[in-house]
Amino acid sequence: MAPQGKVYRGSVKDFQGFDANQDAEALYNAMKGFGSDKEAILDLITSRSNKQRVEICQAYKSLYGKDLIADLKYELTGKFERLIVSLMRPPAYGDAKEIKDAISGVGTDEKCLIEILASRTNQEIHDLVAAYKDAYGRDLEADIVGDTSGHFKKMLVVLLQGAREEDDVVSEDLVEQDAKDLLEAGELKWGTDEAQFIFILGRRSRQHLRLVFDEYLKIAGKPIERSIRGELSGDFEKLMLAVVKCIRSKAEYFAERLYKAMKGLGTRDNTLIRIMVSRSEIDMLDIREVFRTKYEKSLYNMIKEDTSGEYKKALLKLCGGDDDAAGEFFPEAAQVAYRMWELSAVKVELRGTVQPAGDFNDDGDAQVLRKAMKGLGTDEGAIIEVVTKRSNAQRQQIIKAYKAHYGRDLLADLKSELSGSLAKLILGLMLTPAQYDAKQLRKAVEGAGTDESVLIEIMATRNNQEIRAINEAYQEAYHKSLEDDLSSDTSGHFKRILVSLALGNRDEGPENLTQAHEDAKKLADVSSNDSSDSLETRFLSILCTRSYPHLRRVFQEFIKMTNHDVEHAIKKRMSGDVRDAFVAIVRSVKNKPAFFADKLYKSMKGAGTDERTLTRIMISRSEIDLFNIRGEFIDLFDKSLHHMIEKDTSGDYRKALLALCGGED
């Protein structure tokens, strides 16, 4: 069933020993009399390929003179009926029905139009247009033109032609020119030349566009998706983002659509049914593994938790297996991971959101702060305005000016005047970065219990210079070495990882391809003769000592060698704090802003807010890469960091956080 030379990646295959008449009879018996045998219906239909189901429909009509789909609609109800009936239609007619429903009646289901037209091949589009004409006697393009407008309509019409170039031979000169044209049509232009986006993204081949996106990242310093979000809007923006995602990886696009269909309250059943049916004989195995890698749970388990009854059983049959149980890793997920490593290797300028104030006057700021705290009550707004709009170096000058002018300790005064979350945020901003990190580490190890997550976050993400400064600040503040405290408060391999990182002695040179290949081999070696000790030691000796550029190359070599992402391998082979520490290092190497974006999102999602994590990251990254973190945040979660802070916090604490955030994306 797969095209020649390609491995079949669907979850539903031709049933061996298939007999259309026998199956038609079994379905007839399952529906005759009072009630129907839903279990028998779902077992039979989900275990036959679409081609075989079409033959069963023909046999049913020949044997009983009845329409099988009409009988199924009569006997079944609700979501289960929609799913089973969808499985009975040929793919092109299924797409045609979905689009007809999307544009019929009041309002248009733009998301359905986007999903289908952005993801189908030229041949699938041609088949869809023909099926629509056959089923409804209408011209699909005319109906879509009549129901949509603007640039959104123009791009849909382009996609409806099914005329995307399919030549795998790519011209480097044209790749560079297209990337340049897209940049000039958006980021470098007053207003946006939407026609250029439509022409390039609507017509060029997938292989060509993947290289264009890589080139765009190099010359623009940001992924094409971020520029589309900034330059386009509404349904047109959503359509272009879907096209880009499908060019990069259809499996990743559909994994994301499925996740969003089930996450949170309620389930978008139409989306869930449409994707599970339409991809079951194309790339469901790839979607499953990308889903498992990206969301750290299997598609099977998410369906199991989010649906019920025969509907759930049928969906699970289409899913075809539980990747949490199997622990497999498929090539598509490896390709997605490999692409992410390649993108992470592109040099992107890191930017903070807090810049030095241009008209800085340390004595004037000291006076403003004194006035804000003098007398009855405190002017928190004035304090926030000064502290969040000055760089850390400028805050240190304000502390000295305050002491010289008033003979008082500014930090002590702030501590006595402020309280709660705002006090922690403002006082944290007044410390130097090294002092602040040292204090967070000290809190993590002192008293009963250890906060391993804080130790991991700081030690796994700081560079050599930052680590050395933290060591000095820790010794000065607490009169003991950081290494001693880490050693006495942790144990085993976790202790060894932290102590190694605390040396601040990571290589800082470029990649060495020969060494990277050897390092990847060491990480991939799972010989049964190896003890658990040597496994952790091998990972420690490489992940804690090699330079970031070199580790990126190691990770790429690892994927080539094993078809696995190194993070997946760590999660499968290790556990507890050791696993978490190694995963944090890998994610930091891969994309540090994305690592922090993920931590910020987790600190605010769900009930309650982890203010300690939120405060710590907003302070520590505000002058390093918080602007980049904002970009990764919106790319990963389809909402801005500004919006989430605004929704999840309140009062002066929120005001100060939003000032650090630096803008709405």
Phi, psi and omega in degrees: 000344177277151175302155184302132179087355181247147177278137180289126185244011176281165178261343179250129182237167173304136178280126180289140181074027183298136176221107185299318181295318180296317179294320179299319179294319180297319179291321178300314180295326181290339184251349184278159180080196183277123181078177180220152180271086185297324180299315180296320180297310183291323179299316183289310187291322181283349180255011175245147177286166181298319178301319180290324178296321178298319178295324178296319178301317180294317180295321180299317180292321180294318184284322189238356180065025183233158179270117184299317181298318179298319179294320179296319178299322181289320187277329185255166181221162169063212184296324180297317178297316180300319181294310183296316180295322178299323179294335184280342182274143171300150186309314182296322179287330174295315177297319180299317179296318180298316181290321178300315179296326183292331183250001179274155174073197182281130178081163181233137175272085184297326182297323178293314178302314181299310183302313185288310187285335179280340190250348186273150177284169177307313182296319179297323177294315179299317179296321179297314180300317180293319180295321179297316179296318182292318185283323188240357179063027183229159178271121185297316181300316180298320180293320180290319177300321180287343186249355181229177183208168172064207181294331176300312179299316182299317181291322177299319180296319177300313181295325181294342179288340183056044186241025178296136178301144183237011180284127179278351177281122187247135176267121180298322180296319180290325176302310181297319181294316180297318178298317179295317180297320178295320179296316181288334179282343183237276188301324186263007184243143172284112192085186184227136175270086184298329182298325179293318177299316182297315183296310185289312183285338182269341188241327187290155181292160181297316181298317179299312184294326177300320179288325175299317181297321178295317179294321179299317179300320181295315186273334182263340182075014177206153179292154181303326180301321183290324177292321178299318179297324182280330188260330183250174182208167173062212183294329178296316177301314181297321179295314181294323176296320179295320178299314180299315180298319180290327176296316181294307182193110178297323180299319179292320178300312182288328176299317179294318179298318179295318180299314181292333178292336185246342184286156178074194182283135179079161181233134175276085189295325180300316179295314181301311180298312184302315183287317181297324178285309189289335182257358186296335179245018180239295188213029182300324179296321177293316179301315180303313185286323174298319178302312182297318181290318187282323187248003175057029169205156184279151174302320180305311183291326179291320176297317182300320182283334193256352182230178183208168173064206180297329177302312178298313182301318181293317178298318180294326176295318179293323178299316170088002178159161182253111182285342173295323181280321186283326181064027181276167177219117187264161184303322183299317179295323178295320179295319177299314179297318181297318178299319180296321177296318181296318179296323182292337181282344179287132184289117177242134181293127177274135183225134171276175177255345179255120180247158175301138179292135184290321183255047189292135176221102187298320181291321177298317178295322178299320179293320178299317181293320179297316180298323181293336183252355185274145176080199184281127179082169183229137177269085183299325181300317180295320179296314180300316182301317181286308190293320183279346182256012177240148176289166180297321179299321178292324177297324179295324177291323178297320179302315180293317180296321179298317180294316182293322185281319188243354183063028183234158178270114183300317182297321179295319179294317178298320180297322182282336185265333182254165180211167174062213185296323180297317180300315180298320181292310183294315180295323177297321179293334182280343176279156172292158179307318181292319178297318181295313178298318179300318180294320179295320178294319179299315178298327183289334183253344184274159178075191182284130178081159181235137177268087184298328183296324178290317178302315181295311184303312184285310186291330183278347188243350183272147178277175184305313182299317180294319179297316181296320178295322177297316179303315180295314181297321180295314180298317182293320184281325190240001175056035172204160185278149177299319181301318179298316181293320178296320181293321184280340186255352178230176183210168173061213182295327179299316178300316182297322178297310182296318180296319178299315180294325183293344178289337182059044188236028180292142175304149180236012183275180179284178178292152173236107189299318180296314179294323180298320179297317178295318179297317179298320178299318179296318180291327184278345185290111179242036179306138182295344179283343183287136174278165177299325180303310185292333177296306179297322181296318179299314179297316180300314185296338180259308185292331184266353186236332184282155179290159179300312179301321180293316180297325177299319178292322177301316182294322177295317178296323180299316179295316178301321187284323190243348189063020178240150168277142185297327179296319177299318180296319179298314182296327182283326190256350183228174182210168173064211185295328179297312177301312183297322180293314180294320178297319179298319178297314181300314181293325178294319178294317183296310184192092185298316177302323178293324177300314181287326176300318179297318180293321178296317180299314181294333180288341183244344184285156177076193182283134178079160181234134175276083187294331181296314178293315180302311180297314184299315183287319180298323178289307191289335183255358188298331180250007183248297187209025182295328176298317178293322178300318177302316179297316178295323182301311182289328176295318185282322192241003178056027171210154185276153175299319179303312181298318183290321176297316181300321182282330193257351181232178183209167172064208182293331177299314177297317180301316180291318179297317180294326176296319177293321181303319170086006177151162179260130182267000000 
